[in-house]
Amino acid sequence: MFNALVVEKNEEGKTSAAVQQISMDQLPEGNVTVAVEYSTVNYKDGLCIGPGGGLVRNYPHIPGIDFAGTVEASDDPRYKAGDKVVLTGWRVGEMHWGGYSQKARVNADWLVPLPTGLDTRQAMAVGTAGFTAMLAVMALEDHGLKPGNGPVLVTGAAGGVGSVATAILAHLGYEVAGVTGRPDTADYLRGLGATQIVAREEINETTKRPLEAETWAGCVDAVGGDMLARVLGQMKYGASVSAVGLAGGAGLPATVIPFLLRGVNLLGIDSVMQPYDNRLRAWERIAKDLPLDKLEAMVHPATLGDLPSLGKNILKGQVKGRVVVDVNA
């Protein structure tokens, strides 16, 4: 028997989450069994711990869209007992039982080897949020962003994706402007390398003007909605925005003018179904280009028992940086 955070739904449709003991034969099908060491908390996890957000199909359910640990058993030749592995995405923690458990059984195709230079705790300090941030930065670089082009905007900068994006961009030599609605996070963002703090209210309102002054050489946007619409009109000629989230809403009240008159690129970033080769490329870049001291400054430790309250807090935008869950604590 081992511990897991189990979410159940009653006959009235209300969900509840609590740490329970479960057995190996309760785990779903898969060809690799992993002794989980660490997981983390993302916005999707908050949904799956709580109301489900339409992501969870069947109950009881074990959330946790990320985990890192050690292979215990494998029927796939790519992995053997003792190998360190990382999992993000593939609807694990949503449709498939996830990482909020001391044991997990998954498909080998969903795993990647732990990158050289990171341990399992650091890999979960990165997690889906940091992995997504790296994909966003890579996409901007693939579309021509270089240090010296001008300031790069990061919206939702104090959140998980924003924190890692800020640290990576600053380490690579970019001038980073961090948008936050929480004034108390300004020192935190400067510590990660941001050179400019932009108050959310300065950039969160739509404008009737489809174009404003050319300001940003690139943008990692975790907010969407009105803010993304506004930012598109402030991008420099030929610049790109990596869209990674919708904390401000799924709507986009924008015009096509920035695309037509300034050649702005809107790049969609998906981490869930990302091909294996690009996953490896992103994790290798993370190990090389994310300063570990900056990563550690983002970390807040947690246990399985802390997850019900953390799930509620992240949905309210009250979680700063990266939460690392020690599932064995």
LUMLUMRO-487542 format. One record per residue (C-alpha): x, y, z. Coordinates in steps of 0.001 Angstrom, whole numbers, padded with zeros to 6 digits, always signed. Each point is the difference from the previous one (the first is absolute). Layout:
N
XYZ...
END
This chain:
329
+000000+000000+000000+001128+003564-000669-001308+003548+000295-001782+001991-002701-002235+003053-000193-003340-001427-001099-002781+002222-001343-003528-001409+000253-003355+001291-001235-003238-000591+001896-003472-000561-001404-000706+003741+000080+003031+000668-002215+002176+001545+002716+003648-000993+000150+002225-000551+003028+003727-000693+000190+001879-001851+002753+003152-002060+000454-000853-003700-000036+001872-003288-000123-000359-001954-003245+001579-003171-001391+002019-000813-003117-002866-001902-001588-002097+003185+000037+002449+001813-002292-001024+000402-003656+001520-001924-002874+003465+000912-001225+003340-001579-000797+002209+001961+002420-000442+000288+003775+001675+002971+001654+000738+000670+003652-001005+003656+000040+002265+002356+001949-001337+003462-000812-002919+001671-001744-001159+003602-000244-003110+002198-000225-001281+001568-003221-003273+001756-000826-001335-003217-001542+000825-001815+003230-002131+002503+001896-002900-000813-002301+000494-003756+000365+000339+000141+003797-003215+002028+000147-002925+000183-002409+001789-001773-002850-000384+002743-002588-001215-002559-002520+003464-001599+000013-000767-003037+002186-002151-002687-001610-000228-002639+002712+000035-000122+003791+001649-000889+002309+002949+001842-001472+003637+000755+000855+001088+003417-001370+003530+001245-000639+000914+000853-003594+003750-000214+000756+002292-002307+001877+003630-001054+000245+001358-003140+001556+001744-003343-000439-001127-002874-002203-000975-003031+002112-001049-002347-002814-000132+000271-003784-001222-002126-002876+001484+002480-002479+003662-000326-001071+000553+003766+000177-000235-000017+003795+001285-002289+002713-000306-000119+003781+002030+002792+001569-000329+002467-002885-000966+003552+000966-002906+001319-002060-002248+003045-000415-003591+000178-001207-001965+003055-001099-003162+000139-002080-001703-002748-002030-003220+000579+002018+001567-001746+002987-001628+001350+003152-003095+000758-002089-001203-003092-001892+002686-002275+001450+000982-000240+003674+002867+002361+000738+002861+000918+002280-001687+000728+003336+000875-003511+001063+003033-001875+001261-000310-002363-002972-001107+000586-003607-000478-002308-002956+000197+001590-003449+000810-000537-003671+003743+000131-000742-000694+002388-002917-001014+002654+002509+003323+000016+001863+003293+001742-000671+003313-000748+001719+000901+002410+002783+002327+002518-001702+003638+000086+001069+000539+002824+002471-003385-000222+001733-001210-002170+002871-003631-001084+000368-000827+002820+002412+001390+002620-002376-001855-001594-002899-003266+000529+001870+000978+003534+000940-000037+000364-003792-003030-002231-000687-002550+000673-002722+000140+003733+000738+003745+000240-000544-000068-002413-002930-002666+002185-001623+002072+003121+000705+002999-001547-001760-002145-000997-002996-001243+003610-000155+003520+001440+000064+001177-002497-002638-002912+000970-002265+000888+003703+000316+003636-000773-000842-001043-002181-002938-001881+003043-001322+002966+002339+000221+000154+001328+003580+003544+000863+001076+001465+001890+002965+000311+003630-000966-003256+000063-001984-001710+001818+002871-001949-000815+003158-001912-003261+000268-003323+000116+001834-001102-002816+002324-003634+000166+001130-001111-001770+003159+003661+000220+000893-000289-001102+003644-001830-003208-000916+001668-003315-000776+000503+000451-003759+000813+003686+000360+002565-000543+002760+001975-002556-001986-000294+002003-003243+001320+003093+001795+002990-001892+001419+000845-001679-003315-000281+003170-002082+002072+002027+002460+002677-002717+000080+000143+000039-003808+000692+003730+000031-003438+001424-000765-001450+003121+001585-003120-001340+001734-003119+001986+000893-002239-001901+002412-003734+000693+000238-001584-000642+003379-003175+000960+001810+001654-000563+003366+002313+002897+000980+001521-002127+002761+001585-002281-002644+002150+002760-001527+003118-000863+002036-000513-003692-000732-000115+000697-003751+003071+002232+000141+001771-002831+001799-000802-002247-002966+001528+002542-002364-002845+002314-001043+001269+003519-000677-003437+001597-000318-003236-000596+001935-003242+000789-001836-003169+000354+002078-002797-002168-001341-002466+002878-000142+002303+001869-002406-000417-002655-002666-003207-001853+000855-002493+002290-001703-000943-000159-003645+000517+003052-002148-001822+001157-003123+003344+000506-001704+001087-003190-001786+003650+001104+000126+001973+001782+002703+003680+000898+000273+002331-002871-000947+001255-001055+003419+000648-003732+000387+002429-002181-001951-001747-003139+001234-002553-001176+002527-000781-003110+002036-003709+000356+000779-001655-002086+002708-003091+002198+000291-001833+000198-003342-003219+002017-000191+000104+003787+000037+003667+000117+000939+001131-002075-002966-002138+002125-002335+001679+003137+001342+003506-001461-000185-000404-000991-003660-000360+003682-000885+003208+000856+001896+002321-002526-001658+002921+001128-002123-000017-000679-003737+000370-003739-000666-000012-000859+003706-001714-003054+001483-002219-000870+002954+000064-003512+001481-003496-000675+001366+000169-002482+002882-003053+000656+002193-003388+001560+000565+000016+001227+003592-001755+003155-001247-002527-001787-002196-000242-001983-003214-001420+002833-002087+002209+002156-002220-001623+003391-000721+002627+000999-002559+000248+001033-003657+002169-001476-002739+001791+003337-000479+003162-000918+002002+000398-003108-002179-000570+001845-003277+001851+003274+000583+002798-001089+002346+000421-003670-000886-000547-001011+003621-000026-003753+000669-002310-001657+002535+001538-003360+000918-002103-002621+001758+001921-002058+002574-001290-003442+000958+001957-002120+002470-002420-002922+000348+000464-001785-003352+003470+001359-000791+002042-002466-002134+002748-001961+001757+002957+001596-001828-001105+003529+000872-000615-001088+003604+003608-001151+000216+001185+003238-001607-001965+002071+002527+001206-001980+003030+003611+000226-001182-000396+003771-000366-001567+000209+003471+002975-001807+001553+002352+002427-001795-001843+003333+000009-002033+000106+003229+002224+001150+002901-000528-002454+002848+000368+002698+002655-002835+001948-001636-002038-003198-000213+000487-000658+003703-001160+003532+000810-003397-000862-001564-000573-003192+001998-002562-000527+002736+000010-003521+001517-003216-001941+000554-001322-003466+000844-002964-002046-001236-002023+001272+002938+000522+003628-001071-001483-000557-003464-003735+000594+000634+000682+003545+001245+002692+000665-002621-002420-001054-002727-002462+002643+001133+002704+002650+000321+001444-000438-003483-003459+000404-001534-000237+003347+001844+003402+001127-001290+001471-000180+003483+002961-002293-000685+003337+001680-000761+002852-001779-001747+000226-003790+000034-001385-002469+002534+002006-003226+000376-001991-002846+001521+001992-002676+001842-002457-002907-000320+001943-002037+002569+000091+002626+002756
END
